[in-house]
Amino acid sequence: MRFSSARLPPFVLAALTSACGPSAPAAAPGANVVAKNLSASEGVVVTAGCTPTGPELCFNANDDNCNGIIDEGCGVGTGVLQFTIAWGDSPADVDLTVMDPKGARVTKGSRSSPSGLQLEKNCPDDGCHQQNTENVYFDGAEPLRGRYVVEVRLVDPRNAELPVKVHLSARVGSRTWAMDLALSPGQANDKQGFSFEL
């Protein structure tokens, strides 16, 4: 059966043309979200967050498959901003805190911010089954512009081997970074992290 465009009502013809015709490619999520002025704690080395190693592995705070998303498919939230830490089966209590440009902090005591940041769980206390990981992500389309501060703090070693080794990965837009942290009790070594501006 053949159709002639001359017999179609104008509104049908317009709908078919817009549905089937060429359109501008959609921008990738987070394409306009770019980190600037990145600054890390003294001694912390920030590296590219992706070295292709194969399929995504869960609970290691890595972008193993280099698609710009950390631990996707592992039941963790993700967004154009995502900050994830992992410290394996260590009994230590480690906390991830993210402060948004308005000064609101997402922590274990306040797991969401008005700006859309969300903390999913507090390991090892939330039943993490020796796969300690914490994840803060932005639940929305357009994050606040300004300075973000990401901190990882050793709350209690709980007889863990010291220093406690924590892997931190950060997704900002379509780019990821990674940092390996070594935390020990004491004012100079119990907290490390980085900051950046959008």
C-alpha positions as CSV (number, residue, x, y, z in Angstrom):
1,M,0.0,0.0,0.0
2,R,1.4,3.4,-1.0
3,F,0.5,6.8,0.5
4,S,0.7,10.1,-1.2
5,S,1.6,13.1,0.9
6,A,-1.0,15.1,-1.0
7,R,-3.8,13.1,0.6
8,L,-2.5,13.4,4.2
9,P,-3.9,16.2,6.4
10,P,-1.4,19.0,7.1
11,F,-1.1,18.2,10.8
12,V,-0.3,14.5,10.1
13,L,2.3,15.5,7.5
14,A,3.9,18.0,10.0
15,A,4.1,15.3,12.7
16,L,5.7,12.8,10.3
17,T,8.2,15.3,9.0
18,S,9.2,16.3,12.5
19,A,9.4,12.7,13.7
20,C,11.3,11.4,10.8
21,G,13.2,14.4,9.6
22,P,16.7,15.4,10.5
23,S,17.2,17.0,13.9
24,A,20.0,18.5,15.8
25,P,21.9,15.9,17.9
26,A,21.1,16.1,21.5
27,A,23.9,17.2,23.8
28,A,25.3,14.5,26.0
29,P,24.2,14.7,29.7
30,G,26.6,17.0,31.6
31,A,28.2,18.4,28.4
32,N,28.0,21.9,29.9
33,V,29.1,20.8,33.4
34,V,32.9,21.4,33.5
35,A,35.2,21.5,36.6
36,K,37.5,24.5,36.9
37,N,40.2,25.5,39.4
38,L,40.5,22.0,40.8
39,S,42.6,21.9,44.0
40,A,43.5,18.8,46.1
41,S,44.8,18.4,49.7
42,E,48.5,18.5,50.1
43,G,50.1,15.2,49.0
44,V,47.0,14.0,47.1
45,V,47.6,13.3,43.4
46,V,44.6,13.7,41.1
47,T,44.7,11.4,38.0
48,A,42.5,10.7,35.1
49,G,39.7,8.6,36.5
50,C,39.6,6.1,33.7
51,T,42.1,3.5,32.6
52,P,40.2,0.9,30.5
53,T,40.3,-2.4,32.4
54,G,37.2,-4.2,31.1
55,P,33.6,-4.4,32.4
56,E,32.5,-2.3,35.3
57,L,33.3,-3.8,38.7
58,C,31.1,-3.0,41.7
59,F,32.1,-1.3,44.9
60,N,35.6,-0.2,43.9
61,A,34.8,3.5,43.1
62,N,36.2,3.3,39.6
63,D,35.0,4.0,36.1
64,D,36.4,0.6,34.9
65,N,34.7,0.7,31.5
66,C,35.6,4.3,30.7
67,N,32.1,5.5,30.0
68,G,32.2,8.5,32.4
69,I,30.0,6.8,35.1
70,I,31.4,5.4,38.4
71,D,30.1,1.9,39.4
72,E,27.1,2.0,37.2
73,G,24.9,-1.1,37.1
74,C,25.8,-1.6,40.8
75,G,22.7,-0.2,42.3
76,V,24.2,3.2,43.1
77,G,22.8,6.6,42.1
78,T,24.6,8.6,39.4
79,G,24.3,12.0,37.9
80,V,26.3,14.8,36.2
81,L,28.0,15.1,39.6
82,Q,29.0,11.9,41.5
83,F,31.6,11.4,44.2
84,T,32.3,7.8,45.4
85,I,34.7,6.4,47.9
86,A,35.6,2.7,48.5
87,W,37.8,1.2,51.2
88,G,37.2,-2.6,50.8
89,D,36.7,-4.7,53.8
90,S,38.4,-2.5,56.3
91,P,36.5,-2.1,59.6
92,A,37.3,1.6,59.7
93,D,34.5,4.2,59.8
94,V,35.2,6.7,56.9
95,D,32.9,9.5,55.9
96,L,32.4,11.3,52.6
97,T,31.1,14.9,52.9
98,V,30.3,17.2,50.0
99,M,29.6,20.9,50.4
100,D,27.7,22.7,47.7
101,P,28.3,26.4,46.6
102,K,25.7,27.6,49.1
103,G,27.5,25.9,52.0
104,A,25.0,23.1,52.5
105,R,26.8,19.9,53.5
106,V,25.7,16.3,52.6
107,T,26.9,14.0,55.4
108,K,25.8,10.9,57.2
109,G,23.7,13.2,59.5
110,S,22.1,15.1,56.6
111,R,21.9,12.9,53.6
112,S,20.4,15.4,51.1
113,S,20.8,19.1,50.3
114,P,18.3,21.5,48.8
115,S,20.6,21.7,45.8
116,G,19.9,18.1,44.9
117,L,23.0,16.3,46.3
118,Q,22.2,12.9,47.9
119,L,24.2,10.5,50.1
120,E,23.1,6.9,49.6
121,K,24.5,5.0,52.6
122,N,26.9,5.3,55.5
123,C,29.4,2.4,55.6
124,P,30.3,0.2,57.4
125,D,27.2,0.9,59.6
126,D,24.5,0.5,56.9
127,G,25.0,-3.2,56.3
128,C,27.7,-2.9,53.7
129,H,28.8,-6.5,54.0
130,Q,32.6,-5.7,53.9
131,Q,32.2,-3.8,50.6
132,N,32.6,-0.4,52.1
133,T,31.6,2.4,49.7
134,E,29.8,5.7,50.0
135,N,28.3,7.6,47.1
136,V,27.1,11.2,46.8
137,Y,25.4,12.2,43.5
138,F,23.5,15.1,42.1
139,D,19.8,14.2,41.4
140,G,18.8,16.7,38.8
141,A,19.7,18.3,35.4
142,E,21.5,21.5,36.3
143,P,23.8,21.7,39.4
144,L,24.4,24.9,41.2
145,R,27.3,26.9,39.9
146,G,30.1,27.8,42.3
147,R,32.7,26.0,44.5
148,Y,32.2,22.4,45.7
149,V,34.3,20.9,48.5
150,V,34.7,17.1,48.8
151,E,36.2,15.7,52.0
152,V,37.0,12.2,53.1
153,R,37.5,11.8,56.8
154,L,38.6,8.9,59.0
155,V,36.1,9.0,61.8
156,D,37.2,5.9,63.8
157,P,39.9,3.4,62.7
158,R,38.2,0.6,64.7
159,N,41.4,-1.4,64.9
160,A,42.0,-1.2,61.1
161,E,45.4,-1.4,59.6
162,L,46.8,2.1,59.3
163,P,46.8,4.1,57.2
164,V,43.3,3.3,55.9
165,K,43.5,3.3,52.1
166,V,40.5,4.9,50.5
167,H,39.9,5.3,46.7
168,L,38.0,8.4,45.7
169,S,36.5,9.0,42.2
170,A,34.7,12.0,41.1
171,R,32.5,12.6,38.0
172,V,31.9,16.2,36.9
173,G,29.9,16.3,33.7
174,S,31.4,13.8,31.3
175,R,34.8,13.6,32.9
176,T,36.1,11.5,35.9
177,W,39.1,11.9,38.2
178,A,40.5,9.5,40.8
179,M,42.6,9.9,44.0
180,D,44.1,7.4,46.4
181,L,44.0,8.6,49.9
182,A,45.9,7.3,53.0
183,L,44.1,8.3,56.2
184,S,45.5,8.0,59.8
185,P,44.3,9.5,63.1
186,G,45.6,13.0,63.8
187,Q,44.7,16.4,62.6
188,A,47.1,16.4,59.7
189,N,46.2,13.0,58.2
190,D,42.6,12.2,59.1
191,K,41.0,14.3,56.4
192,Q,41.8,14.7,52.7
193,G,39.9,15.7,49.5
194,F,39.6,18.3,46.8
195,S,37.6,21.3,45.6
196,F,36.5,22.6,42.3
197,E,34.3,25.2,40.7
198,L,31.5,24.9,38.1
